[in-house]
Amino acid sequence: MVIDEARSLIRQRNEIEAQADDLLRHSQDYRTHPVKTADVRIRRP
């Protein structure tokens, strides 16, 4: 039925928006608290 399909699409949109919010939150966390990269040196024989 059209109503069921509309509800399904709305549910999908809400899930995508929630994922986008999570990604945005993580990107802001990364900007304010960047991950420190390890100081890795390659040893050559």
C-alpha positions as CSV (number, residue, x, y, z in Angstrom):
1,M,0.0,0.0,0.0
2,V,1.1,3.5,-0.6
3,I,1.0,4.5,3.0
4,D,3.2,1.6,4.0
5,E,5.7,2.5,1.4
6,A,5.7,6.1,2.5
7,R,6.3,5.0,6.1
8,S,9.2,2.8,5.0
9,L,10.8,5.7,3.1
10,I,10.4,8.0,6.1
11,R,11.9,5.4,8.4
12,Q,14.9,5.1,5.9
13,R,15.3,8.8,5.8
14,N,15.3,9.1,9.6
15,E,18.0,6.4,9.8
16,I,20.1,8.1,7.2
17,E,19.8,11.4,9.0
18,A,20.8,9.7,12.3
19,Q,23.9,8.3,10.6
20,A,24.7,11.7,9.1
21,D,24.4,13.3,12.6
22,D,26.8,10.6,14.0
23,L,29.3,11.2,11.2
24,L,29.2,15.0,11.8
25,R,29.6,14.5,15.5
26,H,32.7,12.3,15.0
27,S,34.2,14.7,12.5
28,Q,33.8,17.6,15.0
29,D,35.3,15.4,17.7
30,Y,38.3,14.7,15.4
31,R,38.8,18.4,14.7
32,T,38.8,19.3,18.4
33,H,40.7,16.2,19.6
34,P,42.9,15.0,16.6
35,V,44.3,11.6,16.8
36,K,48.0,11.6,17.4
37,T,49.9,9.7,14.8
38,A,52.5,7.3,16.0
39,D,56.1,8.3,15.3
40,V,57.1,5.3,13.2
41,R,60.6,5.1,11.8
42,I,61.6,2.5,9.2
43,R,64.8,0.7,10.1
44,R,66.9,0.0,7.1
45,P,69.6,-2.7,7.3
